[in-house]
Amino acid sequence: MAGNNPFHLAWFLQGSSIQAWGAPWTGNISEEWMSADMFVDLARAIERAGFDYLLIEDSIYVGQNWQNSRDIFLKNGMSIPRQEPTVVATLMAQATKHLGIVPTLSTFAYHPYLVARIVGTLDQISAGRGGWNMVTGSSDFSAQNFGMEALPSHDTRYEMAHEFIEIVTRLWDSWEPGAIVADRKTGVLIDPAKVHTIDYHGKYYASRGPLNSGPAPQGRPVIAQAGGSGPGRAIAAKYADTIVAHPKGVDAMKDYRNDVRQQMMGLGRDPDGCKILFLIAPIVAASQEEAQIRADRRRADAVANIDQRLAQFGWSTNLDLSGCDLDAPVGELTTNGHQSSLQQFLKRAGGKTLREAIVGYSTGGGSVDLVGTPDDVAAQMDEIMQEVGGDGFLFYLGDVSRKSVAEITDGLIPALQQRGLTRTGFGGKHLRDNLLEF
Ligand SMILES: Cc1cc2nc3c(=O)[nH]c(=O)nc-3n(C[C@H](O)[C@H](O)[C@H](O)COP(=O)(O)O)c2cc1C
């Protein structure tokens, strides 16, 4: 690849759904969303632009984190509807040839055998482009959809997740390379000596194996992880091929990356074996003025819709902040949900009022703010990556439409490619090969 410091790109899709309800340029999405065509088009567009993978976010409940009601979520289409990501992943895999497809499957909602089988099958049908975004969940409402009162505590969830991943990876390993002999002379399809049970009996899970869906092209499909807390980072350092993270600011990004790499080395892993991608929500337009107008509009929108912003924040942190005084300083808050998200919010809130804090948080644009022309934003991304040391960015657009996607794939990405910063083709056959290419 040309250029000095190439970096990786991935896309964070907040479910296939009625994205950006009410936003301009979303076509007839409210009628057409079920077919997932827009999201299949997205997969094609980002593949053409050289993204390594598309991560499909998931949550398995309807929010009720505002006045203990679902109304604000349903009326405004906030994180609802959400289609089953593994089904949509299959459509995306069929429509692409190089793009990695990484659906989210929560450890509390699936059994490890099923995750090994689903992701293994995705890897097979995509010829080695399958991945799994491993999350532990955050909402008691989601737990109640599966017959539980509440989720286990945050740290217990990660303890359970260690066992969970152990089972998944052992099941993927339950087929030795070359197990399918397909010998027409002897009539033997599979060599029984190369397919093994795993006989795992843990504190939380057990599984016999072998995996009946057969071997995956990548052996072990790619594991993505997004934990920001101590236990979250530890599990990522142990198992992840890629991490998606949103520490705020260049120093925090650097610290996060150094910490995970240090932990990986402590575990005997090559730190370059895991690509850490930082969340960004760039606003790219033909001129700096136009980009700034849109950034200002994003902020004005947050100011005008404080309740929605707080409800959305409560949705991800398992809190209901509807009883809090908007104009008083943010007080003590604790959660059994995404802890690092809450801590980050509190850190940034400082002495601010809840109103000011949520506007800043919800318009913050990810790890760094990027607003400008394709050239300006490409130059900033270059600078940031040089300072952080790697490994790339995870794009998130709150207003997914074919137009907003094109601003990235046909506006910003060519500017990055011209600088030799991102790929113009795929060197590897499998998703992991592409992640390890540079
Ligand atoms: C970019 C990104 C994507 C995430 N995607 C999901 C998701 O799809 N589903 C989910 O339940 N949690 C998701 N999370 C939450 C993480 O799994 C994790 O719980 C959160 O970052 C807080 O870290 P902690 O659990 O270690 O405190 C995501 C987080 C980030 C930063």
The ligand as an SDF file (V2000), in Angstrom:
LIG
                    3D

 31 33  0  0  0  0  0  0  0  0999 V2000
  -18.6740    1.0630   19.2850 C   0  0  0  0  0  0  0  0  0  0  0  0
  -19.4480    0.2980   20.3060 C   0  0  0  0  0  0  0  0  0  0  0  0
  -20.3990   -0.6310   19.8820 C   0  0  0  0  0  0  0  0  0  0  0  0
  -21.1620   -1.3380   20.8110 C   0  0  0  0  0  0  0  0  0  0  0  0
  -22.1330   -2.1930   20.3700 N   0  0  0  0  0  0  0  0  0  0  0  0
  -22.9510   -2.7960   21.2630 C   0  0  0  0  0  0  0  0  0  0  0  0
  -24.0460   -3.6090   20.8340 C   0  0  0  0  0  0  0  0  0  0  0  0
  -24.2940   -3.7790   19.6550 O   0  0  0  0  0  0  0  0  0  0  0  0
  -24.8320   -4.1800   21.7740 N   0  0  0  0  0  0  0  0  0  0  0  0
  -24.6070   -4.0150   23.1060 C   0  0  0  0  0  0  0  0  0  0  0  0
  -25.3420   -4.5700   23.9090 O   0  0  0  0  0  0  0  0  0  0  0  0
  -23.5710   -3.2690   23.5420 N   0  0  0  0  0  0  0  0  0  0  0  0
  -22.7570   -2.6460   22.6560 C   0  0  0  0  0  0  0  0  0  0  0  0
  -21.7340   -1.8410   23.1010 N   0  0  0  0  0  0  0  0  0  0  0  0
  -21.4710   -1.7340   24.5260 C   0  0  0  0  0  0  0  0  0  0  0  0
  -20.2620   -2.5420   24.9170 C   0  0  0  0  0  0  0  0  0  0  0  0
  -20.4640   -3.9160   24.7170 O   0  0  0  0  0  0  0  0  0  0  0  0
  -19.8750   -2.2800   26.3660 C   0  0  0  0  0  0  0  0  0  0  0  0
  -20.8430   -2.7800   27.2410 O   0  0  0  0  0  0  0  0  0  0  0  0
  -19.6890   -0.8030   26.6210 C   0  0  0  0  0  0  0  0  0  0  0  0
  -18.7160   -0.2880   25.7440 O   0  0  0  0  0  0  0  0  0  0  0  0
  -19.2840   -0.4920   28.0450 C   0  0  0  0  0  0  0  0  0  0  0  0
  -18.1720   -1.2400   28.4290 O   0  0  0  0  0  0  0  0  0  0  0  0
  -18.2190   -2.0900   29.7330 P   0  0  0  0  0  0  0  0  0  0  0  0
  -19.3190   -3.0980   29.5620 O   0  0  0  0  0  0  0  0  0  0  0  0
  -16.8670   -2.7610   29.7850 O   0  0  0  0  0  0  0  0  0  0  0  0
  -18.4840   -1.1470   30.8350 O   0  0  0  0  0  0  0  0  0  0  0  0
  -20.9560   -1.1320   22.1800 C   0  0  0  0  0  0  0  0  0  0  0  0
  -19.9850   -0.2100   22.5870 C   0  0  0  0  0  0  0  0  0  0  0  0
  -19.2450    0.5080   21.6770 C   0  0  0  0  0  0  0  0  0  0  0  0
  -18.2100    1.4810   22.1450 C   0  0  0  0  0  0  0  0  0  0  0  0
  1  2  1  0
  2  3  1  0
  2 30  2  0
  3  4  2  0
  4  5  1  0
  4 28  1  0
  5  6  2  0
  6  7  1  0
  6 13  1  0
  7  8  2  0
  7  9  1  0
  9 10  1  0
 10 11  2  0
 10 12  1  0
 12 13  2  0
 13 14  1  0
 14 15  1  0
 14 28  1  0
 15 16  1  0
 16 17  1  0
 16 18  1  0
 18 19  1  0
 18 20  1  0
 20 21  1  0
 20 22  1  0
 22 23  1  0
 23 24  1  0
 24 25  2  0
 24 26  1  0
 24 27  1  0
 28 29  2  0
 29 30  1  0
 30 31  1  0
M  END
$$$$
